[in-house]
C-alpha cells in the first residue's frame, strides 16, 4: 500500500509544491525587478496563471489586457517550446496557427531558455523562462511583464538576469522538494 499511495499522491504533491514555491518566486521576482511577475502552466492546451505579483510602479502592465493565449504570451511560448511535437502540432492545428513559423521561434526559445515577446500594438514586453523539476520535465513558465519604455539599458539586462536566476532557483527548489535530482536543463 505504501508505494501505491505515494504514486497516487505524487501529482497533488507536485501541484502543491509548484503553487507554494511559485507564489514565493513571483513575489521575490516582482520585488527584485520592480515589475509584474507571473507563474503559468499549460492545462488542456490553455495557459493558466498559478501566481502573480504586481509591482508598486506608477506605470504597470495590466496582464489581463494581454489575454490568456498560449501563443501570444511569453510564458505561453515557453510552455509550448517544451511540448512534445505531437501535442504541439495538435494545439497549433486547433488554434489555426502556422506550425512552420512557430517551430523556428520555439526552437530559439528552447536553446536560449528565454522568450521575449512584444505584442503588436501593445507597448508591453513579456519575458518568460522555463521551470523544471528533476529529470528535465518542464513544470511551468516564470515570466515578467513590463512597459516597453522601461525595457532598455541596464534595467533590461537586470530584468533578464533576475528572471533567469529566479527560474533556475525555482527549478532547484522544486526538484529538492520533490526529492529529485536537478537535471541539466535546470541550471
SVG drawing of the C-alpha trace seen along z (x, -y; Angstrom):
<svg xmlns="http://www.w3.org/2000/svg" viewBox="-9 -57 32 59">
<polyline fill="none" stroke="black" stroke-width="0.4" points="0.0,0.0 2.9,-2.4 4.4,-2.7 1.0,-2.8 -0.2,-5.6 2.9,-7.6 2.3,-7.1 -1.3,-8.3 -0.4,-11.3 2.6,-12.4 0.7,-14.6 -1.1,-16.5 2.2,-16.9 3.8,-18.3 1.0,-20.7 1.0,-21.9 4.8,-22.4 4.6,-24.3 1.9,-26.7 3.6,-27.4 7.1,-27.8 5.6,-29.8 4.0,-32.3 7.3,-32.8 9.1,-33.1 6.8,-35.7 6.7,-37.9 10.5,-37.8 10.9,-38.4 8.4,-41.3 10.2,-42.9 13.7,-42.4 12.7,-43.7 10.1,-46.3 7.9,-44.7 4.9,-42.4 5.7,-38.6 3.7,-35.5 3.9,-31.8 1.9,-29.9 1.2,-26.3 -0.3,-24.6 -3.6,-22.8 -5.6,-21.2 -4.0,-23.5 -4.5,-26.7 -2.2,-28.9 -3.3,-29.2 -1.8,-31.6 -0.9,-29.9 0.6,-33.0 1.0,-36.7 2.6,-39.6 2.4,-43.2 5.0,-45.8 4.5,-49.2 5.5,-51.3 3.4,-54.2 3.1,-52.7 2.4,-48.9 1.3,-46.3 -2.3,-45.1 -1.7,-41.5 -5.4,-40.8 -5.4,-43.1 -2.8,-40.8 -5.2,-37.9 -4.5,-34.3 -3.4,-33.0 -0.7,-30.4 0.5,-31.6 0.8,-35.3 2.4,-35.5 6.0,-34.9 5.1,-32.3 2.8,-30.6 5.5,-30.3 7.9,-28.9 5.3,-26.3 4.8,-25.5 8.5,-25.3 8.8,-22.3 5.8,-20.3 6.4,-17.1 5.9,-17.6 2.6,-15.7 0.9,-17.7 2.3,-21.0 1.1,-20.2 -2.4,-19.4 -2.6,-22.6 -1.4,-24.6 -3.9,-22.9 -6.8,-23.6 -5.8,-27.3 -5.3,-27.8 -1.7,-29.0 1.2,-28.4 3.3,-25.5 6.3,-26.3 6.5,-29.9 6.1,-28.9 8.6,-26.0 11.6,-28.2 10.6,-30.6 10.1,-27.8 13.5,-26.2 15.1,-29.6 13.2,-29.8 14.4,-26.3 18.0,-27.0 18.1,-30.4 15.9,-29.3 14.3,-32.7 11.4,-34.1 10.9,-37.9 7.6,-38.9 6.4,-42.4 2.7,-42.0 1.9,-44.2 0.0,-47.3 0.9,-46.9 3.6,-48.9 4.4,-45.9 7.2,-43.5 6.8,-40.0 9.7,-37.7 9.5,-34.0 11.8,-31.2 11.1,-27.5 10.8,-26.0 11.9,-22.3 11.8,-19.5 14.2,-16.7 14.6,-14.6 14.3,-17.7 10.5,-17.7 9.2,-21.3 6.6,-22.2 5.8,-25.8 6.9,-29.1 8.0,-32.1 7.5,-35.5 7.9,-39.2 5.8,-41.8 6.7,-45.5 6.1,-48.6 8.4,-48.8 9.7,-52.2 11.4,-50.6 12.9,-47.6 16.1,-49.2 19.7,-49.7 20.7,-48.4 17.1,-47.7 16.8,-45.3 19.9,-43.4 18.9,-43.3 15.4,-42.0 16.7,-39.3 19.4,-38.2 17.0,-38.2 14.3,-36.3 16.8,-33.6 18.2,-33.3 14.7,-33.0 13.8,-30.3 16.9,-28.3 16.4,-28.8 12.7,-27.7 13.7,-24.6 16.3,-23.6 13.9,-24.2 11.1,-22.3 13.4,-19.3 14.6,-19.3 11.1,-19.5 10.0,-16.5 13.2,-14.5 14.5,-14.6 18.0,-15.4 18.1,-18.6 18.6,-18.0 21.0,-19.7 18.1,-21.9 17.7,-23.4 20.9,-25.4"/>
</svg>
